[in-house]
Amino acid sequence: MLTLLLSGCGARHINRTVQNTTTLDTQDSKEPFILVNPLKDDPENPSPHNPLVKKFGDIPQVRTYMRLHQKILSGTPLTRDEAIDFFSAEFHLYQSPSTAEALKRQKESKKRDETLGFSSDLPVFRYTGKKIIDFSRVDDGGSISVTIIDPDGTKTIIDPSLNGGEPLLIPPVDADASYDDRPRWYQNDWHQDDNRSEPE
């Protein structure tokens, strides 16, 4: 009899525990989902819902990466020191070999600039959009299609089968729809043996 009573109490206790856990899980799943685009968030006071803050925490590297990433995508070039800060922050977050190489290049270029007496305020790093080339139809006797996406999101499609062969211009859409965490970029660097050519 005592065993029967104890087992009943245990079952009720387990049942309550399961109900409490389920209730907590249900409450957690009802928390509103908030999407924050890092390209529009305030780098000086980022939202806790920002995906970069959620992934890495609200650390100085996240704020630096956001601030300089936004500057690049606005079409404003970075100076050498800003480019070094950008790649240092990106490497701290992502630690990719290509970022390490870009950071190394920027540091070497800074030393070269100082040796040659170039100003540290020169624009050396800018975002120029991206180019997508589609060769998929060539094997079927079709033509190559080229899509150029400018920094503001404007698309130019060059495809002989569209628009009578004339370039097709598509105005930009909301940046939220095409947010890419890793920017495609162009380094406006030159080398010592390039006959001392100046940056653009």
N, C-alpha and C positions, 0 to 999 in steps of 0.2 A: 504494500500500500504506500509506504514511504517512498519507494522507488518511483511509483506511478505519479505521485504528487510532484516529486523533484523533476522528473522528466517533463511534466506538463509546464512547470514554471520555466524550465530551460527553453522549451519550445516557444512560450510566449515572449521570453526575453529575446530570442533569436528573431522572432517575427517582428518585434518592435525595431530591432537593429536594422533589419532589412528594409522596413518601411521608412525609417529615418534616412538611410542611405539613398533610397530611391527618391525621397522628397528633395534631398540636397541636390542629387543629380538633375532632377527636373528643374529645380530653381536655377542651377547653373546654365542649363541649356536655354532658359528663357531670357538670359542676359542679352540685351540688344547687340547685334553685330554692327560695328562702326568701322567704315573703311576710310582711311586717311591716306592720301597720296603724298609721299615724301617730297614730290616736286612742287607741291603747293603748301606744305606745312611750314610753320615758322621755325627756322633753324635755331633761333635764339630761345625758343620756348616750345619745343616739340610736344605734340599730343602723345599721351600714353598709348593711344591706339595706332600710332605710326608703326608700320611693319618693321622699320629699321630699329626703332626703340624697343619693340617687342622682342626682336631677335637678339639684339646686342646690348640693350639697356640704354639709358640716357647718359651716354659717355661723351667726352669731348670729341672723339673721332667720328661719332655719328653726326654730331652737330657740324663739324668741319666738312665732312663728306656731303651732307645735305646742302650746306650753304654754297660750297664751290660747285657742286653738281648743278644746282639751280642756276648759278651764274653762267656756267658753261652752256647749258641748254637755252638760256635767254639770248645767246649769240654774243655775249661779252667775253672776249678772250682773257685768259689768266696770265699773270706775270710768272716769271720763273719761280719765285718763292711760293706763290699760290699753287703752281703746278706741283711743286715738291710737297706742299701741305696736303694737296688733294690725293696724290698717290700714296703718301704716308698713311693717311686716314683709310684709304681704300685697302691698302695692304694689311693694315691692322684688322680690318673687318673680314676680308675675303682671303688673304694670303695666297693669291694665285701667282704662279711663276711669271706670267706676262706683266702683272702689276709690279712685281719686284724688279723686272727688267726695265720697265718704264721709269720707275723711281730712280734706279741706278743711272739711267741715261740723263734724267733731269739733273741729278747731282753732278754728274760729269760735265754736263753742259754749263752748269752754274760756275764751276771752276774755270772752264774755258772762257766764259763771258768775262769773268773777273780778270783773267790774264790778258784778254784782248781789249779790256777797257769798255765793254758794252754796258749800257745802262741796265739796271735790274728792273726797270719799269717797262721794258719792251714786252709787247704781247707775244707769247711763245706757244700758247696752247689754246686751241679753239675747236668747237664742235661744228662740223660742217654737214650734219645730217648723215644719211646712209644711202647706199645704192644697192639694189637687189636685182640681180641678173638671172633671168629664168631661161635655161637652155632646154627645158624638158620637151619642147615640141620640135626641136631641130631634127631629131631622129625620124620623126614622122613627116618630114618635108616642110615643117612649119618654120616660123621665124623666132629670133631671140626677142624676148620682152625685157625691157629695162624699166625699173621703178626707182625714182629718185625721191627721197623724203627729206625735205628741208628742215632746219631746226625748229621752225614754227609749226611743223606738221603738214605743210602743203606737199601734196604728191604730184609728181609729173610722171605719167606713164608713156613710154615710147614703145609702141607696138604697131607694126605695119598692118595688122589685122583689125585695129581699132581706130575710130575717128578718121578714117580715110588716110591713115598713115601719119597724120599730124599729131604732135605731142598732146596728150590729154591732161589738162590741169584740174586737179581735185583740191578744193579748199580744205584747210585744216579742220579736224574734228576735235572734240574735247580731249585734252591730254590724258585724262583719267582712263580712257578706253585703250590707250596704247602705251601705258606706263612701262618702261623698261628700266629695271633696277641698275643695269650696267650700261653706261653711255658708250656710244661709238664715237671716237674722237680722232682728231688729226693733230699731230704735233708739227708745229711750224719751226722745225729745227734745221740748222745747217751745220756743216763740219768745217774744221780748220782748213782742210785741203780743198774746199769748194771755192777757191779763189776769193776768199773773204766776202762771199755773197751775203747780203743783208737779209734779215727776215722780212716777210711780206708785211 
